[in-house]
Every structure is written in structure tokens, then in C-alpha cells.
Amino acid sequence: MVMKSNNHLEPGIARPRVRTARMPVADIISFSLSWIRNPLRVAAVAPSGPAVAALMTQEITAETGPVIELGPGTGPFTYALLDRGVRERDLTLIEYGSDFIRLLQTRFPQARVVWMDAAWLDKYKLFENAPVGAVISGLGLLTMPPHKVVAILSGAFGYLRRDGAFYQITYGPRCPIADPILDGLGLQAACIGQTRRNVPPASVYRITRRKP
Ligand SMILES: C[S@@+](CC[C@H](N)C(=O)[O-])C[C@H]1O[C@@H](n2cnc3c(N)ncnc32)[C@H](O)[C@@H]1O
């Protein structure tokens, strides 16, 4: 079932939370088929569940402003962002998997859906200056070569405000961004939550610029 956005709701009327409270079977099937076709790129057997979506978006509010999402897949974090009050037109969704593009365009018609490798963020001028308040990343960084992780982070921070943050999911036991990469880019990482109520269990890291 394709779920529509609820932008017709009047201001002040709560957006139904049903979208983050369950995961449609069709999403699990299409996501798993995509994983079978390209396990390295998709990097997970099932879409993220509501517990990790809540962790990923816990610090984001309507005041965050423009948000970039990297690797939205079927959109579990995107729905959670809308539930947090982010305006759909403030969303830029960067997805490399062609399987997900049409679905994202249908589900989030006011968002900007960009079919592109997240490592090319700095090759295209997605924003003037750096107005972005948060980057949400569902990318499987652990399976990517270091130069690609550097390209993704430096591209993303090129759009982030000074007070902006990059939120990264991982299924590993520590931050998926190696210390030399963080050091080289002047960044710091902090774990802001873990959950076992996800397949697989997941943690979320907040990456920010180091204070001068
Ligand atoms: C682990 S899945 C996460 C999907 C979704 N965020 C979730 O949590 O269910 C990783 C997603 O990143 C996408 N992806 C992988 N490499 C990418 C890249 N270089 N640029 C943009 N998207 C990429 C995949 O197609 C997939 O949708």
C-alpha cells in the first residue's frame, strides 16, 4: 500500500503516528528483494523499524529547517522526520538504489528526491551556502572504502550549518567512521542511543564539528 503524506492537515493538528508504528509487509518484501539483488549497497535485510527511526530523529524538530537524508530506502526515517514536524518540502532525499526512487517520489511528492551516489554530494550544488540543520544517514558506511566515507562526510558538512549534525545508524559495536577520518575532517562522534528492537540491533551516532 502506498501511504500518502498528510500535508493537507491544518497546522496544530497532530500528524497520525501510524506510519512509524508499523512496517508494511510490502516494504519488507521489496526491501529484501533489493538486498538480494545488491547486498553490499542495501546493507540490511529489512527496512529500519520504528524504534531506530525514533532514535535517529530524536533531536530533530520543526525548527531544524532543511534536512538531507542519505539512503532513505523505503522511507522509515523520512516518515519519522515528518512526524517530528519537518516540512516535507524541506526534505532532500539522496538515494542510489533505482528500486526505491519511484516509491519515494510517490510517498513524498513535496520532497526533493535525488537519484545519486551520496559520495557526489559536493559535485552538485544542492543548496546555496549551508542552510541544512541535519543529515540523516541510513547508509552502510562499514562496507564502503574510506575515500568514499570521506567524500560523503565532507560533502554533507559542506551543506550543514555550524550548529548542524550528521546522524548515522550502525549495526556494529562502535562508530562506523574510523578515528583517522574524524580527525582528518575535524569531526567528533557521540553515541546517542542503541536499540535491540530492530533487525539487526542498531546504534545511532551524532557527528558534529569539533569546537575550534
Ligand atoms: C541499510 S539501507 C537503509 C534504508 C533505510 N534508511 C532504512 O533504514 O530502512 C541503505 C540504503 O542506502 C542506499 N544507498 C547505498 N549506497 C548509497 C549511496 N552511495 N548513495 C545513496 N544511497 C545509497 C541503499 O540503496 C539503501 O536504500
The ligand as an SDF file (V2000), in Angstrom:
LIG
                    3D

 27 29  0  0  0  0  0  0  0  0999 V2000
   20.6910   -0.0670    5.1060 C   0  0  0  0  0  0  0  0  0  0  0  0
   19.6580    0.6070    3.8250 S   0  0  0  0  0  0  0  0  0  0  0  0
   18.7440    1.7820    4.8040 C   0  0  0  0  0  0  0  0  0  0  0  0
   17.4290    2.1760    4.1990 C   0  0  0  0  0  0  0  0  0  0  0  0
   16.5260    2.9850    5.1420 C   0  0  0  0  0  0  0  0  0  0  0  0
   17.1640    4.2200    5.5520 N   0  0  0  0  0  0  0  0  0  0  0  0
   16.1770    2.1690    6.3620 C   0  0  0  0  0  0  0  0  0  0  0  0
   16.7400    2.4680    7.4160 O   0  0  0  0  0  0  0  0  0  0  0  0
   15.3880    1.2430    6.2350 O   0  0  0  0  0  0  0  0  0  0  0  0
   20.8130    1.6220    2.9040 C   0  0  0  0  0  0  0  0  0  0  0  0
   20.1720    2.4750    1.8280 C   0  0  0  0  0  0  0  0  0  0  0  0
   21.1970    3.3130    1.2650 O   0  0  0  0  0  0  0  0  0  0  0  0
   21.1230    3.2630   -0.1470 C   0  0  0  0  0  0  0  0  0  0  0  0
   22.4990    3.5340   -0.6250 N   0  0  0  0  0  0  0  0  0  0  0  0
   23.5650    2.6980   -0.5770 C   0  0  0  0  0  0  0  0  0  0  0  0
   24.6630    3.2860   -1.0400 N   0  0  0  0  0  0  0  0  0  0  0  0
   24.2940    4.5450   -1.4020 C   0  0  0  0  0  0  0  0  0  0  0  0
   24.9850    5.6630   -1.9290 C   0  0  0  0  0  0  0  0  0  0  0  0
   26.2950    5.5900   -2.2060 N   0  0  0  0  0  0  0  0  0  0  0  0
   24.3070    6.8070   -2.1420 N   0  0  0  0  0  0  0  0  0  0  0  0
   22.9770    6.8970   -1.8530 C   0  0  0  0  0  0  0  0  0  0  0  0
   22.2570    5.8660   -1.3560 N   0  0  0  0  0  0  0  0  0  0  0  0
   22.9020    4.6980   -1.1290 C   0  0  0  0  0  0  0  0  0  0  0  0
   20.6020    1.8720   -0.4520 C   0  0  0  0  0  0  0  0  0  0  0  0
   20.0350    1.7910   -1.7400 O   0  0  0  0  0  0  0  0  0  0  0  0
   19.5830    1.6840    0.6800 C   0  0  0  0  0  0  0  0  0  0  0  0
   18.3570    2.2620    0.3360 O   0  0  0  0  0  0  0  0  0  0  0  0
  1  2  1  0
  2  3  1  0
  2 10  1  0
  3  4  1  0
  4  5  1  0
  5  6  1  0
  5  7  1  0
  7  8  2  0
  7  9  1  0
 10 11  1  0
 11 12  1  0
 11 26  1  0
 12 13  1  0
 13 14  1  0
 13 24  1  0
 14 15  1  0
 14 23  1  0
 15 16  2  0
 16 17  1  0
 17 18  1  0
 17 23  2  0
 18 19  1  0
 18 20  2  0
 20 21  1  0
 21 22  2  0
 22 23  1  0
 24 25  1  0
 24 26  1  0
 26 27  1  0
M  CHG  2   2   1   9  -1
M  END
$$$$
